[in-house]
Amino acid sequence: MKILSTLEGVNQGHNMDKTDPPLLARQPILDSSLQVVGYELLCRPMPQDTLAWQNEHGDRATSEVLISAFNDIGIDLVTGGLPAFINFTSHWLHHPLIMPANSIVAELLEYIPANEENLAALRRLKKLHYKIALDDYEGDESQAALFPLIDIVKVDIRRLPDLNNLPTLINKYRQHNLQWLAEKVETQEEYRLCREAGCTLFQGYFFSHPANVYGKRLPDNQLAVLQLLQILNDKDSQIEEVARILQTDPQLSYKLLQMVNSAAIGLAREITSISRAIVIVGLDRLRAWANLIALGRLQEKPAVLREQAVVRAFLCKALVFSWPNLDDETAFTLGLFSLLDAFLDRPLEEICERLRLPDELTAALTNHQGDYGFILATTERMEKGQWEAIDWNVLQGLGVSPAQLEWHYLNALQTANALLQNAG
């Protein structure tokens, strides 16, 4: 759906750099069962938490998100058909967008006062069937007048003086039947506290951090996966040995052949044996895919964690082609293994040692050292929308522009989704 006609006035007269293409990233929003239920869309330059910035740039930041997501890219590619949470400034509150209401959640910025004019605008949005979230609520009594028209209240837990006050805040407004979304949840313990306080939605990267079980014995399923990864990634293994391991694991063999024969691979005829698959796609690529399938056996981990790892793998692989003398399948493994600590609830240093990974790969995974480390750091910053932390000078010296990095990121989202569908 084209929406440029609704944005032309917003994009005129701004003083932001017109030659700088917008960069888009997404951050997953999870429910209590750790299923993704939507994505907040982030756009460069990142909106800052100041009233002055929102007054000067907020409308254009929102318009760039919408143009990128709906016109240039396609919203389904970005969100997979789930709702997109998008910041609504005062302008957008009073000028509703011409797009399906079920495709977005309007995030009402906390700077917008609860006056009669804004309440009337919210009522109009509700008549158009928009779902509305109040952003960055901190307990301001004056904003409670908005609650009868609000569906979701977002609480930035970094702004709370004490996380233990969250249950009191939620109970105070229980009569409004609101959904409470905890933002910037970065640890498993914070997730637990927010869930017990009454939050049912969660935003942050807590799911990609290991649980605090260091020193405990690995459960049998995690141990089996780690042992499989050890065999698959032993550089001293001969092709025949790897083939034997894969062939003696029927589930792994079946899923690997599914992936090899998928339409995305573009083979002329069906491959029916692991030995033939190794010849066709190469041992290194088959190892990488087998690593992916092995991690999928950790079923107690949320699906979004594996998706995040695979997106990282494809983005690292795409970036490595700008570096001379670096290996693309090693880069794929780098991205995939960058979240092994969250998959196995063990420190990355310990996992790298047990897997006997090459020193170069270990240094990249644990300390972002070397060229592979730079690629991983760039990938993680792109993923989180931390564009100001990316070393653009190095990238542009290698021929990677912001627009190209954005294209690689979006392509990684699409390719990861296709591969995961085949991996099961």
C-alpha positions in Angstrom: 0.0 0.0 0.0 1.4 3.4 -1.1 1.2 6.1 1.6 3.4 8.9 0.1 0.5 11.2 -0.5 -0.1 11.4 3.3 3.5 12.2 4.0 4.5 14.9 1.5 3.7 17.8 3.8 5.7 16.3 6.7 8.8 15.8 4.6 8.9 19.4 3.4 11.0 22.0 5.2 12.9 19.7 7.6 16.5 20.3 8.3 17.7 16.7 8.5 20.1 15.5 5.9 18.0 14.6 2.8 20.9 12.6 1.2 21.1 10.3 4.2 18.9 7.3 3.5 16.7 6.1 6.4 17.9 3.0 8.1 15.2 0.7 9.5 15.5 -2.0 12.2 13.0 -3.9 14.3 12.8 -5.0 17.9 10.6 -7.9 18.8 7.8 -7.7 21.3 7.1 -11.0 23.1 4.2 -12.3 25.1 4.4 -14.3 28.4 5.0 -17.5 26.5 7.9 -15.8 24.6 6.2 -15.8 21.3 6.7 -12.7 19.1 3.5 -10.8 18.8 4.8 -7.6 17.1 7.8 -5.5 16.3 8.6 -1.9 17.2 10.1 -0.3 14.1 13.2 1.9 14.6 14.4 4.4 12.1 17.7 6.4 11.8 18.2 8.9 13.2 17.0 7.3 16.4 14.3 9.4 18.1 15.8 10.9 21.2 13.9 11.1 24.5 13.7 14.9 24.5 10.7 17.1 23.8 12.9 19.4 21.7 14.0 16.6 19.4 10.4 15.3 19.0 9.1 18.8 18.2 11.8 19.3 15.5 12.2 15.8 14.0 9.6 13.5 15.4 7.1 13.8 12.5 9.7 13.1 9.9 11.2 10.2 11.8 7.7 8.6 11.9 7.2 9.3 8.2 10.5 7.7 7.2 9.6 4.6 9.2 6.3 4.4 7.4 7.7 5.1 3.9 10.4 2.5 4.4 8.2 -0.2 5.9 5.1 0.2 3.6 6.4 1.6 0.3 10.1 0.8 -0.1 10.4 -2.6 1.6 6.9 -4.1 2.3 5.6 -4.4 5.8 5.2 -8.2 5.6 8.9 -8.6 5.0 9.7 -6.4 8.0 7.1 -7.8 10.5 6.1 -11.2 9.0 2.5 -10.1 9.1 2.6 -9.1 12.8 1.6 -5.6 14.0 4.2 -2.8 13.7 4.5 -0.5 16.8 5.2 3.0 15.4 5.7 6.3 17.3 2.8 8.7 16.9 3.6 12.4 17.3 1.0 15.0 17.7 0.8 15.4 14.0 0.1 11.7 13.4 -2.4 11.6 16.2 -4.5 14.4 14.5 -3.9 13.1 11.0 -4.7 9.4 11.0 -2.9 7.3 8.4 -4.5 5.7 5.4 -3.5 2.1 6.0 -5.0 -1.0 7.6 -5.4 -0.4 11.3 -4.6 -4.0 12.1 -1.1 -3.6 10.7 0.1 -1.1 13.2 -0.1 -0.1 16.9 0.0 3.6 17.4 2.5 4.5 20.1 1.4 7.7 21.7 4.5 9.6 22.8 4.6 10.5 26.5 5.1 14.2 25.7 1.6 14.5 24.3 -0.7 15.9 27.0 -4.1 14.5 28.0 -6.1 17.6 26.9 -9.6 17.5 25.4 -8.2 18.1 21.8 -5.9 15.0 22.1 -8.6 12.9 23.8 -11.0 13.7 20.9 -8.2 12.6 18.4 -7.8 9.4 20.3 -11.5 8.7 20.1 -11.3 9.1 16.3 -8.4 6.6 16.2 -10.4 4.1 18.2 -13.4 4.5 15.8 -11.0 3.6 13.0 -10.1 0.4 15.0 -6.5 1.4 15.8 -4.8 -0.2 18.8 -3.1 2.4 20.9 -0.1 2.2 23.2 1.1 4.8 25.6 4.9 5.1 25.4 7.3 5.4 28.3 4.7 5.7 31.1 6.3 6.6 34.5 3.3 7.0 36.7 2.2 10.6 35.8 -1.3 11.0 37.3 -2.3 13.5 34.5 -1.9 10.8 31.9 -4.4 8.5 33.6 -7.1 10.4 31.7 -5.9 8.7 28.6 -6.3 5.2 29.9 -9.9 4.6 28.9 -8.8 5.0 25.3 -5.5 3.1 25.6 -4.9 -0.6 25.0 -1.3 -1.0 26.0 0.9 0.9 28.5 4.6 0.7 27.9 6.9 1.1 30.9 10.6 1.7 30.4 11.9 -0.1 33.4 15.2 1.8 33.2 13.3 4.9 34.1 11.7 3.4 37.2 13.4 4.4 40.5 12.8 0.8 41.7 11.6 -2.2 39.7 9.9 -3.4 42.9 7.4 -0.5 42.5 6.0 -1.9 39.2 3.3 -4.1 40.8 1.9 -1.2 42.7 1.8 0.9 39.5 0.0 -1.8 37.6 -2.5 -2.6 40.4 -3.4 1.1 40.7 -5.0 1.1 37.2 -6.2 -2.5 37.1 -9.8 -1.3 36.5 -8.9 -0.2 33.0 -8.1 -3.7 31.8 -4.8 -2.5 30.2 -2.0 -4.6 28.8 1.3 -3.7 30.4 4.4 -3.9 28.3 7.9 -3.8 30.0 10.5 -2.1 27.8 14.3 -2.5 27.9 14.2 -5.8 29.7 17.7 -7.1 29.4 18.1 -10.0 31.8 16.1 -13.1 32.6 15.7 -11.9 36.2 14.1 -8.6 35.0 11.8 -10.6 32.8 10.7 -12.7 35.7 10.1 -9.7 37.9 8.1 -7.9 35.3 6.0 -10.9 34.5 5.3 -11.5 38.2 4.3 -7.8 38.5 1.6 -8.2 35.9 3.2 -7.4 32.6 2.1 -9.6 29.7 4.2 -8.1 26.9 8.0 -7.6 26.9 10.5 -5.7 24.8 14.3 -6.0 25.1 17.0 -8.6 24.5 16.6 -10.6 27.7 15.8 -13.7 25.6 19.3 -13.5 24.0 21.1 -13.5 27.3 21.9 -16.8 29.2 19.9 -17.8 32.2 21.9 -17.7 35.5 22.7 -21.4 35.7 26.4 -21.3 35.5 28.1 -24.1 37.5 25.1 -26.5 37.0 25.3 -29.6 35.0 24.1 -29.3 31.4 20.7 -31.0 30.9 20.9 -34.0 28.6 19.3 -32.3 25.6 21.8 -29.4 25.8 24.7 -31.8 26.3 23.6 -33.9 23.2 23.5 -30.7 21.1 26.9 -29.6 22.4 28.4 -33.0 21.5 26.9 -32.8 18.0 28.3 -29.3 17.5 31.7 -30.5 18.7 31.7 -33.3 16.0 30.3 -31.0 13.2 32.8 -28.2 13.9 36.0 -30.3 14.4 38.2 -29.1 11.5 40.1 -32.3 11.7 37.1 -34.4 10.8 37.2 -36.0 7.4 34.3 -35.7 5.0 33.5 -39.4 5.4 33.3 -39.0 9.2 31.0 -36.0 9.1 28.8 -37.8 6.5 28.6 -40.9 8.8 27.5 -38.7 11.8 24.8 -37.0 9.7 23.6 -40.3 8.1 23.2 -42.0 11.5 20.9 -39.2 12.7 17.7 -39.7 10.7 16.0 -36.5 11.8 19.1 -34.4 11.0 19.6 -36.1 7.7 15.9 -35.6 6.7 15.9 -31.9 7.6 19.3 -31.3 5.8 18.0 -32.9 2.6 14.8 -30.8 2.9 17.0 -27.7 3.0 19.3 -28.8 0.1 16.2 -29.6 -2.1 14.3 -26.4 -1.2 13.4 -24.1 -4.0 15.8 -21.5 -2.6 18.7 -23.7 -3.5 17.6 -24.0 -7.2 18.9 -27.5 -7.9 17.9 -29.2 -11.2 17.0 -32.5 -9.6 16.3 -33.9 -6.1 19.2 -34.9 -3.9 18.5 -38.1 -1.9 21.8 -38.8 0.0 24.0 -36.9 2.4 27.1 -37.9 0.5 25.7 -36.3 -2.7 24.5 -33.3 -0.8 28.1 -32.7 0.4 29.3 -32.8 -3.2 26.6 -30.4 -4.4 26.6 -27.7 -1.7 30.0 -28.3 0.0 30.9 -29.6 3.4 31.2 -26.2 5.1 27.7 -25.1 4.1 26.3 -28.5 5.2 28.0 -28.1 8.5 26.5 -24.6 8.9 23.0 -25.9 8.2 23.5 -28.9 10.5 24.5 -26.4 13.3 21.3 -24.5 12.7 19.2 -27.7 12.9 21.0 -28.8 16.0 20.2 -25.6 17.8 16.6 -26.0 16.9 16.5 -29.1 19.1 16.7 -26.9 22.2 12.9 -26.6 22.2 12.7 -24.9 25.6 14.4 -21.8 24.0 12.1 -19.3 22.3 11.8 -19.5 18.5 12.8 -15.8 18.3 16.3 -16.7 19.6 17.0 -19.0 16.7 15.6 -16.5 14.3 17.9 -13.8 15.7 20.9 -16.1 15.4 20.1 -17.0 11.7 19.5 -13.4 10.7 22.9 -12.6 12.3 24.5 -15.5 10.4 23.2 -14.3 7.0 24.1 -10.7 7.7 27.7 -11.7 8.7 28.0 -13.8 5.6 26.8 -10.9 3.4 29.3 -8.5 4.9 32.3 -10.8 4.7 32.4 -10.5 0.9 33.7 -7.0 1.3 36.8 -8.3 3.2 39.6 -10.0 1.3 40.7 -13.4 2.5 37.7 -14.0 4.8 35.5 -17.1 4.5 31.8 -16.7 4.0 30.8 -20.0 5.7 33.0 -19.1 8.7 31.2 -15.8 8.9 27.8 -17.6 8.8 28.9 -19.8 11.7 30.2 -16.7 13.5 26.7 -15.1 13.4 24.9 -18.4 14.3 27.2 -19.1 17.3 27.2 -15.5 18.6 24.1 -16.5 20.7 25.4 -19.9 21.9 25.6 -18.6 25.4 21.9 -18.0 25.4 21.1 -21.3 23.8 23.2 -23.3 26.3 23.2 -21.0 29.3 27.0 -21.2 29.5 29.7 -18.5 29.0 30.8 -18.2 25.4 34.4 -18.6 26.5 33.6 -22.1 27.9 31.6 -23.1 24.8 34.3 -22.0 22.4 36.9 -24.0 24.4 34.7 -27.1 24.4 34.0 -26.8 20.7 37.7 -26.2 20.0 36.9 -23.3 17.7 39.8 -21.6 15.9 41.4 -18.8 17.9 40.3 -16.2 15.3 36.7 -17.2 15.7 36.9 -17.4 19.5 38.4 -13.9 19.7 35.6 -12.6 17.4 32.8 -14.2 19.4 34.1 -13.4 22.9 35.7 -9.9 22.4 34.8 -8.7 18.9 38.4 -8.8 18.0 39.8 -9.0 14.4 38.0 -8.6 11.1 35.4 -11.2 12.0 34.9 -9.4 15.3 34.3 -6.1 13.5 31.7 -7.9 11.3 29.9 -9.3 14.3 29.9 -6.0 16.1 28.5 -4.3 13.1 25.8 -7.0 12.7 24.7 -6.6 16.4 24.6 -2.8 16.2 22.5 -3.0 13.0 20.2 -5.5 14.6 19.5 -3.2 17.6 19.3 0.0 15.7 22.5 1.3 17.3 23.6 3.0 14.1 25.6 5.8 15.8 27.9 3.1 17.1 28.7 1.6 13.7 32.1 2.5 12.2 30.8 3.9 8.9 34.3 5.1 7.9 35.6 1.6 7.9 32.6 0.2 6.1 32.6 2.9 3.4 36.3 2.3 2.9 35.4 -1.3 2.0 32.6 -0.1 -0.3 29.7 -0.7 2.1 27.3 2.3 2.2 24.5 2.7 4.7 22.0 1.8 1.9 23.9 -1.3 1.1 24.1 -2.3 4.8 20.3 -1.8 5.1 19.8 -4.0 2.0 21.9 -6.7 3.5 20.0 -6.6 6.7 16.6 -6.8 5.0 17.8 -9.6 2.8 19.0 -11.4 5.8 15.6 -11.2 7.4 14.0 -12.6 4.2 16.6 -15.4 3.7 16.5 -16.4 7.3 12.7 -16.8 7.3 12.9 -19.0 4.2 15.6 -21.2 5.6 13.9 -21.6 9.0 10.7 -22.7 7.2 12.7 -25.5 5.6 14.7 -26.4 8.7 11.5 -26.9 10.7 
